[in-house]
Amino acid sequence: MAELNGSVGFGGQNLRDDVIAVQTLLKKHGADPGRVDGVCGPKTIAAINAFQKRTIVHADGRVDAGGATWRKLSAQPGHAAHAAAGYWSGDSSKWTQEKKMQSMDPQLRPKVQTILNTLRAKGFQPKIFFGWRSVQVQQELYNMGRSKVRFSFHNAQKPDGTPNAYAADIIDSRWGWDPPAKQNGFWDALGKAAKDVGLVWGGDWASFRDEAHVQSRQNGELAAVKKESGL
């Protein structure tokens, strides 16, 4: 894919060939800009925003030459058939357990599966609430005070925007985050199972306890993971 000659979208130069290139790629990534006609109208800008909210930290409705949005758009999509159908769009908390597992880094998946098996053997009913989640959802959690970071290991992606989470939130399907989870020993059992397979458990954090959270990278690696994700 050739480079853009100028920016496309809100406040951009919107050269016809550039707009056609962006519109074509938006369609491939499951964001509908309307007709591929080289005209950057409201529908194209809305599609840019929708794509950005899934893939980068700050959505501004514009694709800049050489910028983060262009790099995501022009990268060869992983799981091409899934990407074209918008496979990774929608509320990731409502994805199937299989899809949530698929959204994680390959080295994390077997460890999470071991945790689930261990908890089931103890009589719990564990389920993954979040594997990967979008940077848009992360921003909403930050604004609500439910997270201390604007980017988390949940948001990690491959360069083409394919989810590659280094974290998972695991709850008991009967209790969620409600008091019975603690009263019945679920969080303690989750923490032990996570540490037994070499994962970091959020329940050990003194400043912001996150008992449902497990991750395969250390907190000090977060900036590097953000850079790897192209965000």
C-alpha positions in Angstrom: 0.0 0.0 0.0 1.4 3.4 -1.0 1.8 6.1 1.5 -0.6 9.0 1.8 0.2 12.3 0.3 -1.7 14.2 2.9 -4.1 13.7 5.8 -7.6 12.4 5.4 -10.6 13.1 7.6 -11.6 15.9 9.9 -9.5 19.0 9.1 -7.4 17.1 6.5 -6.3 17.9 3.0 -8.6 15.1 1.7 -6.9 14.5 -1.6 -9.1 12.3 -3.8 -6.6 9.4 -4.2 -5.8 9.5 -0.4 -9.5 9.4 0.5 -10.1 6.4 -1.8 -7.2 4.6 -0.2 -8.5 5.3 3.3 -12.1 4.4 2.4 -11.0 1.1 0.9 -9.0 0.1 3.9 -11.7 1.1 6.3 -14.1 -1.3 4.6 -11.5 -4.1 4.9 -11.3 -3.4 8.6 -15.1 -3.5 9.1 -15.7 0.3 9.4 -18.2 1.5 6.8 -17.3 4.8 5.2 -20.2 4.6 2.6 -19.3 4.7 -1.1 -15.6 4.5 -2.0 -15.8 7.7 -4.1 -12.8 9.9 -2.9 -15.1 12.3 -1.1 -14.5 12.7 2.6 -17.9 13.3 4.1 -19.5 12.7 7.5 -19.8 9.0 7.0 -16.1 8.6 6.2 -15.1 10.7 9.2 -17.4 8.6 11.4 -15.8 5.4 10.1 -12.3 6.8 10.9 -13.5 7.6 14.4 -15.0 4.1 14.8 -11.8 2.5 13.6 -9.6 4.7 15.9 -11.7 3.9 19.0 -11.0 0.2 18.5 -7.3 0.5 17.7 -5.6 3.7 19.2 -5.7 5.7 22.3 -6.9 9.1 21.0 -9.6 9.3 18.3 -9.6 12.6 16.3 -11.3 11.6 13.1 -8.3 12.1 10.9 -5.7 9.8 9.3 -2.3 11.4 9.0 0.4 10.3 6.6 2.7 8.0 8.6 0.6 8.4 11.7 -0.6 5.6 14.1 -4.0 5.3 12.4 -2.5 5.0 8.9 -0.1 2.3 10.2 -3.0 0.3 11.6 -5.1 0.7 8.5 -2.4 -0.1 6.0 -0.9 -3.1 7.9 -1.7 -6.5 6.5 -4.7 -7.6 8.6 -4.2 -10.7 10.8 -7.1 -13.2 10.5 -8.1 -11.4 7.3 -11.6 -13.0 7.0 -12.3 -12.1 10.6 -11.0 -8.5 10.2 -13.1 -7.9 7.1 -16.2 -8.9 8.9 -15.5 -6.7 11.9 -14.8 -9.9 13.9 -13.1 -8.0 16.7 -15.7 -5.3 17.0 -18.5 -5.0 19.5 -18.6 -5.3 23.3 -15.7 -7.6 24.1 -17.2 -8.4 27.6 -20.1 -10.1 25.7 -17.9 -12.2 23.4 -18.0 -16.0 23.9 -15.4 -17.6 26.2 -13.7 -19.1 23.2 -13.4 -15.7 21.5 -12.1 -14.0 24.7 -9.5 -16.7 25.0 -8.6 -16.2 21.3 -8.1 -12.5 22.0 -5.2 -13.2 24.4 -1.5 -13.5 23.7 -0.8 -17.2 22.8 1.5 -17.7 25.8 -1.2 -16.4 28.2 -4.0 -18.7 26.9 -2.9 -22.0 28.4 -2.1 -20.4 31.7 -5.6 -18.9 31.9 -7.1 -22.3 30.9 -5.1 -24.0 33.7 -6.5 -21.4 36.2 -10.1 -22.0 35.0 -9.6 -25.8 35.4 -8.1 -25.4 38.9 -11.0 -23.2 40.0 -13.6 -25.6 38.6 -12.0 -28.5 40.5 -12.5 -26.5 43.7 -16.2 -26.1 43.1 -16.2 -22.6 41.7 -17.8 -21.4 38.4 -15.1 -19.3 36.8 -15.5 -17.4 33.6 -13.4 -14.8 31.7 -15.1 -11.4 31.9 -12.5 -9.6 29.8 -9.6 -10.8 27.7 -8.8 -8.1 25.3 -10.7 -4.8 25.5 -10.5 -1.7 23.3 -8.7 1.5 24.3 -12.1 3.2 24.1 -13.4 1.0 26.9 -10.2 1.5 28.8 -10.6 5.2 28.6 -14.2 4.9 29.9 -13.0 2.8 32.9 -10.3 5.3 33.6 -12.8 8.2 33.6 -15.1 6.3 36.0 -12.1 5.7 38.4 -12.2 1.9 37.8 -8.7 1.9 36.4 -5.5 3.8 37.2 -4.2 3.7 33.6 -5.4 4.9 30.2 -3.7 2.0 28.5 -3.5 -1.5 30.1 -2.3 -4.9 29.2 -5.9 -5.7 28.2 -5.5 -3.3 25.3 -2.4 -4.8 23.8 -2.5 -5.5 20.0 -0.4 -6.8 17.2 0.7 -4.1 14.7 -2.2 -4.8 12.4 -4.7 -4.2 15.3 -5.5 -7.8 16.0 -6.1 -8.2 19.8 -3.2 -9.7 21.8 -4.1 -9.1 25.4 -1.5 -9.9 28.1 -4.3 -9.8 30.8 -7.6 -11.4 31.7 -10.3 -10.6 34.2 -11.7 -13.8 35.8 -14.9 -13.9 37.9 -17.2 -16.5 39.4 -20.3 -16.4 37.2 -22.6 -16.5 40.3 -21.1 -13.5 42.1 -19.1 -11.3 39.8 -17.4 -8.6 41.9 -20.1 -8.8 44.7 -19.2 -9.6 48.3 -19.9 -13.4 48.1 -16.8 -13.7 45.8 -14.6 -12.7 48.7 -16.7 -14.4 51.4 -16.6 -17.8 49.6 -12.8 -17.6 49.0 -12.9 -17.1 45.2 -10.4 -14.3 45.0 -7.9 -16.0 47.2 -8.3 -19.2 45.1 -7.9 -17.2 41.9 -4.8 -15.4 43.2 -3.1 -18.7 44.2 -4.0 -20.4 40.9 -2.6 -17.4 39.0 0.7 -17.3 40.9 1.1 -21.0 40.6 1.3 -20.6 36.8 3.6 -17.6 37.0 1.1 -14.8 36.5 0.8 -11.5 38.3 -2.4 -11.2 40.3 -4.0 -7.7 40.8 -5.2 -8.6 44.3 -1.6 -8.2 45.5 -1.4 -4.5 44.5 -1.4 -2.3 47.5 -2.5 1.0 45.8 -5.3 -0.4 43.6 -6.5 -3.9 44.3 -8.0 -5.6 41.3 -8.8 -9.1 42.4 -10.3 -10.3 39.1 -7.2 -9.3 37.2 -4.3 -11.6 36.1 -1.5 -10.6 33.7 1.6 -12.2 32.1 3.8 -9.0 31.9 5.2 -6.9 34.8 3.8 -3.4 35.3 7.1 -1.9 34.4 6.7 -3.3 30.9 3.5 -1.4 30.2 5.1 1.5 28.2 7.0 -1.0 26.0 3.8 -3.0 25.3 2.0 0.2 24.4 4.8 1.0 21.9 4.7 -2.5 20.5 1.0 -2.1 20.0 1.6 1.1 18.0 -0.6 3.2 20.3 
